[in-house]
Amino acid sequence: MTSEASPLNARSEPPARSRAPARRQPRPFVKMNGAGNDFVVLEAPLQDFDPSPDEIRAWADRKTGVGFDQLVFMAADGAGAPLVRFWNSDGAEAGACGNGSRCAALLLMEATGRDAVRLRTRDRTIDARRLGDRYVEIDLGAPSLEWSRIPLAEAMDTRRIELQVGPIDAPLLHTPGCVGMGNPHVVFFVPDAETAPVEGVGPLIEHHPLFPEGVNVGFCQVLAPDRLRLRVWERGAGLTKACGTGACAALVAAVRRGLCAREARISLDGGEVVVSWRESDDHVRLAGPVEIEFSGVLPP
């Protein structure tokens, strides 16, 4: 940002070409994962962190950087519950991250000595509580089920949207459910999650015109009324070992179609989480393990 020039400024400031470029200070971080979904978590004043997409991608690179699915930033802004922001590994900011919120909540619990804390995201408040040693549950609030709030590009019944993959008379995948959990999700129900075409179909659906903000793509197998198997192609991150909001969306989509109970254990590539959708207040809760892997410093 530059200010208006003045004679005094013109005389006293050196030519622009002689100034050294500004460099970011190294930032301490904690590497964590929630059910295998991995994050770099850091804390700083809100006004002191504005990473560029290039910086995020460089830090996220698993060969030359730290490597992570998402970067989680917890702002110490003194306004009550800390504000938490999320960036996907492609450099784009995301509106929500279930497992990332659980990781941030654990760090806040460890720092304050409390077993229950509150966080703020872009559009909601998240209450978190410790259920065991490094096992954290968060309340993500009510899911968004209206097509315009997810959002979709046109009006549809989000229980079964008009979308299919493959030939018209013999589609490979069809009529998925859609749920908003602070970010958009589409959930295909498949007979076998292990053989589902996650990497083949996921990128195509992520950028489908029906989803103006992109979409997270879930492939869900119903194993029992209280057990689901889920694999996720995550918007901006690709194939991931786990997706917390994706697990929540899968349960909500399955309940709306009468495929499972309102609480279920969900098996992901990296571990298991428990999701419940309460009738009493319409809130979705996500519980699961959190691991602290190591700490370090992000390069400037």
Secondary structure, 3 states (H helix, E strand, C coil): CCCCCCHHHHHHCCCHHHCCCCCCCCEEEEEEEECCEEEEEEEECHHHCCCCHHHHHHHHCCCCCCCCCEEEEEECCCCCCCEEEEEECCCCEECCCHHHHHHHHHHHHHHHCCCEEEEECCCCEEEEEEEECCEEEEECCCCECCCCCCCCCCCCCCCCCCCEECCCCCCCEECCEEEECCCEEEEEECCCHHHCCHHHHHHHHHCCCCCCCCCEEEEEEEEECCEEEEEEEECCCEEECCCHHHHHHHHHHHHHCCCCCCEEEEEECCEEEEEEECCCCCCEEEEEECEEEEEEEECC
